[in-house]
Amino acid sequence: MARKHAIAQLLNTSSFRQAATVAFICLLIALASIILSNHLLEIIMRNHVRDMILIDIRTQQMHGRLNDAQQVATALRYRHPLEIRKDRHSIVIDSTGQVLYGDGKLFPDDCPAPCNTNWRHAERLDAQGNPSEMLGLVVQLPDGGQYFSAYDLRPMLERTRIIPLMAGAGLLIILLSILIISLPFSLRNLYRINRIRDVLARYASGDHGVMVPYDDRGDEFDHLGEAVNQSLQRINRLMDEVQNITSHIAHELRTPLTRLQNRLLNAADMLEGEPREELLRAVQDSERIQNLFRAVMRVAEVETGRCAHQFSTLSARQLLEDISDYYLPLAEERASTLLIEDRGLQLYGDQALLFQALANLIDNALKYAPAGQPILLSAQVQGTWLCLSVADSGPGIPSALNHKATERFQRLDTSGAIPGNGLGLTLTKAIAELHGGELLLEDNNPGLRAVLRLKAKPLAVPDTAAQAGVALSVAT
């Protein structure tokens, strides 16, 4: 399987495709040339045969041999021992239709309409049953007989067809040579591209100390490797700054918020009535603050690739069934049905992260879709992409606001009637991008169809990827 994948990568390189395209174009030209040359040779051969037949007829006329059928037959018998061409045929028929000379089965007794010429071109079987392609001229004799001078074109054409076939074989060898010569260049380019891809994959998996090795040759791959290294270094500096800020926030706010929540709970236990209810509402507010804090931290971890993740081959249907079972109680409360549409597809990614992304989409669908309406979970292939989608029949999102809907803390519903903090689609988008894909928001007519578009082919994720799972924290 690995060897097949390597061969597929080699055949998909731009240098090999360019060589294959050139070879294919040359092959088409060669085939067209063979067909055209073969057609031209046939035309030349037929014209040449017609000239030989006319010369033969004129020679017979000059010697006065075309006066009656018996005279022509006698002259042909006299000439027969001296005839060296086996593809030449002469047939003489008297006025009664009796064959005086030659193979009568080769005589074309029919003339295709409209019959306005004495030339005949037809395929016949000779006395031995061998196929022949006869081209000849029928001469009407003064005594009512007929003289047919013809040549069998089949052996002539078979000899002339060797010329374009040999030329085509030579061109085919040249084209194969072009492809073979392009293989070393394609292998080297593929090797250098794979080095860059491996470094980026290792970087995305958490190994932020890697750099792209490049040869100091000054070609486009060296420039690309140098630019990638500069970008990775800058990303490292920015992530370090973000990490320092988030660590400081975590240290400064997490503990005070936890203490505040515990004190509010203790105070609520000491009270009764309206004061207790007010304190419990304050506890809920502190919980929402902590959930928001965890959601922001989670988005930052996924966007920077610092979250623990492990890519593997997954069953799309099993993933959809797991998320359906997880949200089944909430769907039943809203009298909604979770439908699954899948064709036994396989995907490549982190199961926990994809579960979390789909959970965000289903949570939004249950919030905004009308009660009692079904929600469709589907997995399908579109070209080189595998699409996981959640479709509802709610109000949807205007296409002009799709980009805004995935930004942090952006909520299109500002009434406050539906709970949320505007981070669900942001986190889903970050998970899709971590998998080398994207999040698409499409019109479901009516409603919204949110699509996680992932790479259908396996990503090059090294074995050094983190092995820990990801805790599910559905941020919506």
FIGUVO-824580 format. One record per residue (C-alpha): residue number from 0; residue in one letter; x, y, z. Coordinates in nm, 4 decimals, decimal comma. Layout:
N
   voza   zavo          u          v          w
    NUM      a          X          Y          Z
...
//
This chain:
476
   voza   zavo          u          v          w
      0      m     0,0000     0,0000     0,0000
      1      a     0,2837     0,2390     0,0851
      2      r     0,4551     0,1600    -0,2447
      3      k     0,1328     0,2284    -0,4378
      4      h     0,0946     0,5585    -0,2541
      5      a     0,4539     0,6536    -0,3398
      6      i     0,3997     0,5673    -0,7057
      7      a     0,0783     0,7711    -0,7091
      8      q     0,2659     1,0676    -0,5614
      9      l     0,5377     1,0347    -0,8249
     10      l     0,2856     1,0248    -1,1077
     11      n     0,1114     1,3329    -0,9684
     12      t     0,4241     1,5510    -0,9596
     13      s     0,4135     1,8565    -1,1842
     14      s     0,7372     1,7670    -1,3655
     15      f     0,6116     1,4180    -1,4537
     16      r     0,2753     1,5590    -1,5575
     17      q     0,4464     1,8095    -1,7829
     18      a     0,6539     1,5356    -1,9431
     19      a     0,3474     1,3136    -1,9754
     20      t     0,1493     1,5997    -2,1293
     21      v     0,4223     1,6664    -2,3844
     22      a     0,4477     1,2951    -2,4589
     23      f     0,0704     1,2659    -2,4931
     24      i     0,0535     1,5611    -2,7318
     25      c     0,3384     1,4137    -2,9367
     26      l     0,1592     1,0787    -2,9338
     27      l    -0,1583     1,2378    -3,0664
     28      i     0,0428     1,4117    -3,3379
     29      a     0,2166     1,0833    -3,4207
     30      l    -0,1149     0,8963    -3,4421
     31      a    -0,2624     1,1690    -3,6611
     32      s     0,0493     1,1579    -3,8791
     33      i     0,0279     0,7798    -3,9099
     34      i    -0,3384     0,7928    -4,0071
     35      l    -0,2830     1,0801    -4,2502
     36      s     0,0284     0,9291    -4,4052
     37      n    -0,1426     0,5937    -4,4412
     38      h    -0,4370     0,7633    -4,6125
     39      l    -0,2045     0,9586    -4,8413
     40      l    -0,0087     0,6453    -4,9274
     41      e    -0,3322     0,4677    -5,0189
     42      i    -0,4316     0,7561    -5,2451
     43      i    -0,0865     0,7608    -5,4069
     44      m    -0,0945     0,3834    -5,4479
     45      r    -0,4374     0,3874    -5,6124
     46      n    -0,3330     0,6680    -5,8484
     47      h    -0,0183     0,4781    -5,9350
     48      v    -0,2186     0,1624    -6,0071
     49      r    -0,4574     0,3590    -6,2277
     50      d    -0,1598     0,4962    -6,4237
     51      m    -0,0181     0,1446    -6,4723
     52      i    -0,3562     0,0176    -6,5901
     53      l    -0,3942     0,3048    -6,8360
     54      i    -0,0431     0,2408    -6,9679
     55      d    -0,1304    -0,1275    -7,0143
     56      i    -0,4523    -0,0420    -7,2003
     57      r    -0,2768     0,2097    -7,4242
     58      t    -0,0018    -0,0436    -7,4999
     59      q    -0,2592    -0,3012    -7,5983
     60      q    -0,4341    -0,0463    -7,8195
     61      m    -0,1097     0,0587    -7,9869
     62      h    -0,0373    -0,3016    -8,0796
     63      g    -0,3914    -0,3505    -8,2103
     64      r    -0,4763    -0,6240    -7,9627
     65      l    -0,8108    -0,4894    -7,8447
     66      n    -1,0153    -0,5745    -8,1562
     67      d    -1,1828    -0,8915    -8,0296
     68      a    -1,1829    -1,1026    -7,7112
     69      q    -1,0048    -1,4028    -7,8617
     70      q    -0,7157    -1,1865    -7,9815
     71      v    -0,6734    -1,0288    -7,6387
     72      a    -0,6816    -1,3684    -7,4683
     73      t    -0,4154    -1,5023    -7,7060
     74      a    -0,1895    -1,2031    -7,6433
     75      l    -0,2272    -1,2412    -7,2668
     76      r    -0,1417    -1,6119    -7,2796
     77      y     0,1691    -1,5270    -7,4722
     78      r     0,2642    -1,2629    -7,2163
     79      h     0,1776    -1,4682    -6,9092
     80      p     0,5142    -1,6530    -6,8756
     81      l     0,6904    -1,3170    -6,8821
     82      e     0,4662    -1,1592    -6,6117
     83      i     0,6581    -1,1083    -6,2863
     84      r     0,3901    -0,9283    -6,0820
     85      k     0,1655    -1,1676    -5,8934
     86      d    -0,0774    -0,8893    -5,7973
     87      r    -0,1643    -0,8105    -6,1592
     88      h    -0,4797    -0,9698    -6,3006
     89      s    -0,6227    -0,9688    -6,6507
     90      i    -0,9635    -1,1159    -6,7387
     91      v    -1,1157    -1,1557    -7,0862
     92      i    -1,4849    -1,2394    -7,1390
     93      d    -1,6430    -1,2924    -7,4795
     94      s    -1,9807    -1,1639    -7,5918
     95      t    -2,1548    -1,4739    -7,4547
     96      g    -2,0135    -1,4198    -7,1048
     97      q    -1,7617    -1,7051    -7,1225
     98      v    -1,4280    -1,6422    -6,9545
     99      l    -1,1511    -1,6805    -7,2113
    100      y    -0,8627    -1,5800    -6,9856
    101      g    -0,8042    -1,5164    -6,6152
    102      d    -0,9925    -1,5835    -6,2924
    103      g    -1,3563    -1,5094    -6,3640
    104      k    -1,4436    -1,4803    -5,9961
    105      l    -1,2400    -1,1608    -5,9749
    106      f    -1,4402    -0,9929    -6,2517
    107      p    -1,6720    -0,7243    -6,1053
    108      d    -2,0012    -0,8114    -6,2731
    109      d    -2,1868    -0,5367    -6,0854
    110      c    -2,1462    -0,1607    -6,1045
    111      p    -2,2528     0,0532    -5,8049
    112      a    -2,5077     0,3204    -5,8992
    113      p    -2,4694     0,5675    -6,0529
    114      c    -2,2530     0,3686    -6,2947
    115      n    -2,0933     0,6416    -6,5059
    116      t    -1,7389     0,5038    -6,5313
    117      n    -1,5615     0,1844    -6,6364
    118      w    -1,3362     0,1829    -6,3299
    119      r    -1,4131    -0,0877    -6,0774
    120      h    -1,2993    -0,1092    -5,7125
    121      a    -1,4328    -0,4018    -5,5138
    122      e    -1,3331    -0,6828    -5,2787
    123      r    -1,3536    -1,0320    -5,4247
    124      l    -1,2529    -1,3902    -5,3488
    125      d    -1,0351    -1,5597    -5,6077
    126      a    -1,0666    -1,9211    -5,7223
    127      q    -0,8718    -2,0415    -5,4179
    128      g    -1,0960    -1,8397    -5,1796
    129      n    -0,8331    -1,5780    -5,0957
    130      p    -0,9606    -1,2227    -5,0393
    131      s    -0,8528    -0,9591    -5,2902
    132      e    -0,9128    -0,5873    -5,3261
    133      m    -0,9389    -0,5339    -5,6983
    134      l    -0,8917    -0,1974    -5,8719
    135      g    -0,9159    -0,2090    -6,2498
    136      l    -1,0638    -0,0794    -6,5726
    137      v    -1,3249    -0,2596    -6,7870
    138      v    -1,2707    -0,2109    -7,1639
    139      q    -1,5586    -0,2883    -7,3985
    140      l    -1,4257    -0,4708    -7,7097
    141      p    -1,5660    -0,4190    -8,0610
    142      d    -1,6964    -0,7788    -8,0793
    143      g    -1,9036    -0,7354    -7,7629
    144      g    -1,6464    -0,8908    -7,5283
    145      q    -1,4881    -0,7293    -7,2234
    146      y    -1,1299    -0,6898    -7,1139
    147      f    -1,0655    -0,6223    -6,7433
    148      s    -0,7137    -0,5044    -6,6468
    149      a    -0,6703    -0,4810    -6,2688
    150      y    -0,4337    -0,5025    -5,9739
    151      d    -0,4842    -0,6514    -5,6289
    152      l    -0,4300    -0,3589    -5,3869
    153      r    -0,4184    -0,5710    -5,0713
    154      p    -0,0498    -0,6820    -5,0879
    155      m     0,0548    -0,3350    -5,2038
    156      l    -0,1199    -0,1614    -4,9142
    157      e     0,0186    -0,4118    -4,6643
    158      r     0,3709    -0,3281    -4,7768
    159      t     0,3153     0,0483    -4,7700
    160      r     0,1547     0,0407    -4,4230
    161      i     0,4825    -0,0775    -4,2764
    162      i     0,6297     0,2695    -4,3358
    163      p     0,3928     0,4673    -4,1047
    164      l     0,3932     0,1822    -3,8514
    165      m     0,7719     0,1897    -3,8316
    166      a     0,7635     0,5691    -3,7986
    167      g     0,5007     0,5408    -3,5258
    168      a     0,7059     0,2786    -3,3407
    169      g     1,0076     0,5102    -3,3523
    170      l     0,8039     0,7991    -3,2155
    171      l     0,6608     0,5755    -2,9421
    172      i     1,0126     0,4793    -2,8342
    173      i     1,1052     0,8479    -2,8215
    174      l     0,7981     0,9263    -2,6092
    175      l     0,8758     0,6438    -2,3663
    176      s     1,2314     0,7731    -2,3446
    177      i     1,0986     1,1178    -2,2526
    178      l     0,8897     0,9694    -1,9703
    179      i     1,1765     0,7572    -1,8411
    180      i     1,4176     1,0517    -1,8490
    181      s     1,1658     1,2664    -1,6573
    182      l     1,1384     1,0119    -1,3736
    183      p     1,4673     1,1050    -1,1941
    184      f     1,3760     1,4744    -1,2025
    185      s     1,0270     1,3961    -1,0741
    186      l     1,1672     1,1761    -0,7973
    187      r     1,4033     1,4481    -0,6800
    188      n     1,1337     1,7161    -0,6854
    189      l     0,8955     1,4844    -0,5016
    190      y     1,1628     1,4093    -0,2413
    191      r     1,2235     1,7785    -0,1776
    192      i     0,8523     1,8567    -0,1587
    193      n     0,7946     1,5654     0,0801
    194      r     1,0681     1,7012     0,3084
    195      i     0,8786     2,0288     0,3341
    196      r     0,5470     1,8494     0,3875
    197      d     0,6954     1,6261     0,6569
    198      v     0,8330     1,9269     0,8426
    199      l     0,4974     2,1050     0,8274
    200      a     0,3162     1,7903     0,9432
    201      r     0,5562     1,7472     1,2355
    202      y     0,5132     2,1125     1,3195
    203      a     0,1335     2,0807     1,3142
    204      s     0,1570     1,7765     1,5426
    205      g     0,3408     1,9782     1,8078
    206      d     0,7106     1,9489     1,7202
    207      h     0,7761     2,3227     1,6902
    208      g     1,1531     2,2918     1,6769
    209      v     1,1683     2,1441     1,3270
    210      m     1,3079     2,3332     1,0286
    211      v     1,3037     2,2611     0,6562
    212      p     1,6419     2,1264     0,5345
    213      y     1,7401     2,2748     0,2017
    214      d     2,0378     2,2599    -0,0309
    215      d     2,2098     2,5890    -0,0891
    216      r     2,1596     2,5746    -0,4655
    217      g     1,9442     2,8821    -0,5038
    218      d     1,6592     2,7128    -0,6911
    219      e     1,2866     2,7567    -0,6203
    220      f     1,2772     2,4774    -0,3613
    221      d     1,5579     2,6380    -0,1620
    222      h     1,3753     2,9715    -0,1659
    223      l     1,0569     2,7955    -0,0573
    224      g     1,2349     2,6135     0,2272
    225      e     1,3950     2,9352     0,3493
    226      a     1,0587     3,1175     0,3419
    227      v     0,8892     2,8320     0,5298
    228      n     1,1581     2,8375     0,7989
    229      q     1,1188     3,2126     0,8461
    230      s     0,7416     3,1711     0,8737
    231      l     0,7750     2,8892     1,1282
    232      q     1,0118     3,0952     1,3390
    233      r     0,7729     3,3888     1,3408
    234      i     0,4806     3,1612     1,4284
    235      n     0,6839     3,0203     1,7186
    236      r     0,7464     3,3678     1,8540
    237      l     0,3806     3,4635     1,8250
    238      m     0,2636     3,1385     1,9850
    239      d     0,5067     3,1859     2,2702
    240      e     0,3614     3,5292     2,3323
    241      v     0,0079     3,3921     2,3210
    242      q     0,1028     3,1051     2,5482
    243      n     0,2564     3,3406     2,8004
    244      i    -0,0512     3,5614     2,7998
    245      t    -0,2970     3,2721     2,8304
    246      s    -0,0871     3,1080     3,1032
    247      h    -0,0856     3,4322     3,2947
    248      i    -0,4622     3,4662     3,2551
    249      a    -0,5123     3,1059     3,3644
    250      h    -0,3002     3,1581     3,6697
    251      e    -0,4610     3,4883     3,7655
    252      l    -0,8295     3,4108     3,6970
    253      r    -0,8923     3,0399     3,7315
    254      t    -0,8264     3,0127     4,1037
    255      p    -1,0162     3,3314     4,2034
    256      l    -1,3160     3,2266     3,9946
    257      t    -1,3233     2,8835     4,1576
    258      r    -1,2997     3,0359     4,5042
    259      l    -1,5727     3,2861     4,4202
    260      q    -1,8039     3,0097     4,3057
    261      n    -1,7408     2,8044     4,6222
    262      r    -1,8058     3,1032     4,8462
    263      l    -2,1286     3,1828     4,6659
    264      l    -2,2416     2,8234     4,7111
    265      n    -2,1539     2,8341     5,0811
    266      a    -2,3426     3,1594     5,1214
    267      a    -2,6438     3,0206     4,9360
    268      d    -2,6562     2,7229     5,1732
    269      m    -2,6929     2,9666     5,4643
    270      l    -2,9898     3,1511     5,3170
    271      e    -3,3453     3,0766     5,2182
    272      g    -3,5934     3,2291     4,9797
    273      e    -3,5158     3,5060     4,7331
    274      p    -3,1577     3,5764     4,8583
    275      r    -3,0685     3,2098     4,8003
    276      e    -3,2100     3,2159     4,4479
    277      e    -3,0154     3,5303     4,3694
    278      l    -2,6899     3,3724     4,4875
    279      l    -2,7578     3,0587     4,2831
    280      r    -2,8051     3,2787     3,9764
    281      a    -2,4700     3,4369     4,0555
    282      v    -2,3175     3,0863     4,0724
    283      q    -2,4573     3,0131     3,7258
    284      d    -2,3038     3,3336     3,5949
    285      s    -1,9657     3,2349     3,7371
    286      e    -1,9994     2,8930     3,5701
    287      r    -2,0690     3,0612     3,2348
    288      i    -1,7589     3,2762     3,2863
    289      q    -1,5497     2,9652     3,3519
    290      n    -1,6995     2,7879     3,0478
    291      l    -1,6222     3,0901     2,8349
    292      f    -1,2678     3,0953     2,9681
    293      r    -1,2223     2,7243     2,8881
    294      a    -1,3708     2,7728     2,5392
    295      v    -1,1298     3,0585     2,4617
    296      m    -0,8365     2,8496     2,5818
    297      r    -0,9577     2,5545     2,3746
    298      v    -0,9843     2,7610     2,0568
    299      a    -0,6325     2,8932     2,1106
    300      e    -0,4965     2,5415     2,1610
    301      v    -0,6580     2,4084     1,8430
    302      e    -0,5635     2,7091     1,6297
    303      t    -0,1993     2,6886     1,7329
    304      g    -0,1869     2,3067     1,7044
    305      r    -0,0826     2,2705     2,0683
    306      c    -0,3796     2,0515     2,1573
    307      a    -0,3185     1,6796     2,1952
    308      h    -0,4432     1,4923     1,8914
    309      q    -0,3883     1,1621     1,7170
    310      f    -0,4881     1,1024     1,3550
    311      s    -0,6157     0,7627     1,2459
    312      t    -0,8551     0,6045     0,9968
    313      l    -1,2150     0,6300     1,1189
    314      s    -1,5523     0,5072     1,0047
    315      a    -1,7650     0,8058     0,9095
    316      r    -2,0861     0,6233     0,9945
    317      q    -1,9606     0,5166     1,3364
    318      l    -1,8657     0,8775     1,4130
    319      l    -2,2096     1,0019     1,3055
    320      e    -2,3839     0,7300     1,5067
    321      d    -2,1816     0,8179     1,8189
    322      i    -2,2685     1,1872     1,7946
    323      s    -2,6328     1,0967     1,7230
    324      d    -2,6515     0,8805     2,0353
    325      y    -2,4896     1,1582     2,2384
    326      y    -2,7505     1,4168     2,1328
    327      l    -3,0487     1,1831     2,1139
    328      p    -3,1972     1,2866     2,4547
    329      l    -3,1802     1,6569     2,3665
    330      a    -3,3289     1,5868     2,0226
    331      e    -3,6142     1,3896     2,1789
    332      e    -3,6922     1,6825     2,4072
    333      r    -3,7444     1,8959     2,0966
    334      a    -3,9287     1,6133     1,9142
    335      s    -3,6576     1,6221     1,6445
    336      t    -3,5165     1,3249     1,4572
    337      l    -3,1455     1,2813     1,3860
    338      l    -3,1110     1,1197     1,0430
    339      i    -2,7845     0,9655     0,9180
    340      e    -2,6858     0,9406     0,5520
    341      d    -2,3615     0,7554     0,4770
    342      r    -2,2201     0,5111     0,2213
    343      g    -1,9637     0,3344     0,4359
    344      l    -1,6924     0,5981     0,3901
    345      q    -1,3623     0,6144     0,5753
    346      l    -1,2024     0,9384     0,6938
    347      y    -0,8671     1,0298     0,8434
    348      g    -0,8482     1,2512     1,1501
    349      d    -0,8679     1,2817     1,5257
    350      q    -1,1878     1,1204     1,6524
    351      a    -1,2289     1,3389     1,9614
    352      l    -1,1741     1,6649     1,7731
    353      l    -1,4123     1,5683     1,4931
    354      f    -1,6690     1,4608     1,7517
    355      q    -1,6362     1,7998     1,9191
    356      a    -1,6718     1,9847     1,5873
    357      l    -1,9874     1,7913     1,4942
    358      a    -2,1215     1,8397     1,8455
    359      n    -2,0978     2,2166     1,8013
    360      l    -2,2843     2,1981     1,4706
    361      i    -2,5610     1,9711     1,6045
    362      d    -2,5969     2,1864     1,9165
    363      n    -2,6503     2,4940     1,6988
    364      a    -2,8974     2,3044     1,4781
    365      l    -3,1036     2,1968     1,7798
    366      k    -3,1013     2,5537     1,9136
    367      y    -3,2099     2,7323     1,5968
    368      a    -3,4128     2,4718     1,4038
    369      p    -3,7890     2,4580     1,4682
    370      a    -3,9036     2,1931     1,7159
    371      g    -4,0158     1,8695     1,5535
    372      q    -3,8064     1,9178     1,2373
    373      p    -3,5487     1,6495     1,1431
    374      i    -3,1736     1,7166     1,1340
    375      l    -2,9687     1,5374     0,8705
    376      l    -2,6148     1,4109     0,9424
    377      s    -2,4371     1,3002     0,6270
    378      a    -2,0965     1,1932     0,4959
    379      q    -2,0159     1,2064     0,1260
    380      v    -1,7215     1,2410    -0,1119
    381      q    -1,6807     1,5468    -0,3358
    382      g    -1,3750     1,5097    -0,5578
    383      t    -1,0699     1,4833    -0,3317
    384      w    -1,2684     1,5953    -0,0254
    385      l    -1,4746     1,4061     0,2290
    386      c    -1,7616     1,6187     0,3605
    387      l    -1,9282     1,5733     0,6997
    388      s    -2,2396     1,7909     0,7133
    389      v    -2,5210     1,8845     0,9516
    390      a    -2,8322     2,0224     0,7827
    391      d    -3,1353     2,1784     0,9528
    392      s    -3,4448     2,3729     0,8455
    393      g    -3,3994     2,6745     1,0699
    394      p    -3,3586     3,0421     0,9754
    395      g    -3,0117     2,9807     0,8311
    396      i    -2,7349     3,2373     0,7853
    397      p    -2,7250     3,4938     0,5015
    398      s    -2,4337     3,4218     0,2685
    399      a    -2,2967     3,7721     0,3250
    400      l    -2,2580     3,6940     0,6979
    401      n    -2,0930     3,3515     0,6651
    402      h    -1,7469     3,4903     0,7302
    403      k    -1,8653     3,6923     1,0298
    404      a    -2,0412     3,3883     1,1828
    405      t    -1,7096     3,2042     1,2282
    406      e    -1,5326     3,4928     1,4023
    407      r    -1,4806     3,4893     1,7768
    408      f    -1,7680     3,6139     1,9952
    409      q    -1,9788     3,6941     1,6868
    410      r    -2,3447     3,6057     1,7360
    411      l    -2,6013     3,6837     1,4701
    412      d    -2,8831     3,6481     1,7254
    413      t    -2,8295     3,9335     1,9697
    414      s    -3,1637     3,9003     2,1462
    415      g    -3,0156     3,6854     2,4226
    416      a    -3,3040     3,4375     2,4040
    417      i    -3,0713     3,1578     2,2919
    418      p    -2,7699     3,0844     2,5168
    419      g    -2,4202     3,0857     2,3703
    420      n    -2,0967     3,2801     2,3540
    421      g    -2,0171     3,2865     1,9815
    422      l    -1,7242     3,0438     1,9904
    423      g    -1,8803     2,7213     1,8621
    424      l    -1,8284     2,7841     1,4902
    425      t    -1,4885     2,9383     1,5627
    426      l    -1,3736     2,6182     1,7322
    427      t    -1,5269     2,4041     1,4565
    428      k    -1,3451     2,6055     1,1925
    429      a    -1,0149     2,5680     1,3812
    430      i    -1,0631     2,1882     1,4019
    431      a    -1,1367     2,1697     1,0278
    432      e    -0,8232     2,3711     0,9463
    433      l    -0,6155     2,1507     1,1785
    434      h    -0,7265     1,8579     0,9600
    435      g    -0,6223     2,0429     0,6439
    436      g    -0,9825     2,1266     0,5528
    437      e    -1,2341     2,4037     0,6023
    438      l    -1,5783     2,4853     0,7381
    439      l    -1,8453     2,5783     0,4824
    440      l    -2,1827     2,7325     0,5628
    441      e    -2,4331     2,6672     0,2841
    442      d    -2,7983     2,7432     0,2238
    443      n    -3,0164     2,4360     0,2860
    444      n    -3,3335     2,5935     0,1371
    445      p    -3,4542     2,6451     0,4049
    446      g    -3,2102     2,6316     0,6890
    447      l    -2,8357     2,5941     0,7210
    448      r    -2,6071     2,3190     0,5979
    449      a    -2,2754     2,3294     0,7853
    450      v    -2,0063     2,1232     0,6103
    451      l    -1,6762     2,0010     0,7489
    452      r    -1,4713     1,9514     0,4317
    453      l    -1,1731     1,7286     0,5041
    454      k    -0,9010     1,5763     0,2893
    455      a    -1,0132     1,2419     0,1505
    456      k    -0,6515     1,1219     0,1312
    457      p    -0,4491     1,0479     0,4471
    458      l    -0,2457     1,3341     0,5795
    459      a     0,1252     1,2841     0,6445
    460      v     0,1147     1,2873     1,0228
    461      p     0,4305     1,1509     1,1902
    462      d     0,4406     0,8964     1,4672
    463      t     0,5558     1,1644     1,7107
    464      a     0,2018     1,3042     1,7299
    465      a     0,0647     1,3272     2,0796
    466      q    -0,1093     1,0144     2,1950
    467      a    -0,3449     1,1669     2,4483
    468      g    -0,7150     1,2046     2,3760
    469      v    -0,9096     1,5255     2,3818
    470      a    -1,1686     1,5978     2,6450
    471      l    -1,5046     1,6931     2,5043
    472      s    -1,6003     2,0502     2,5864
    473      v    -1,8772     2,1568     2,3517
    474      a    -1,8454     2,5334     2,3183
    475      t    -2,1353     2,6983     2,1426
//
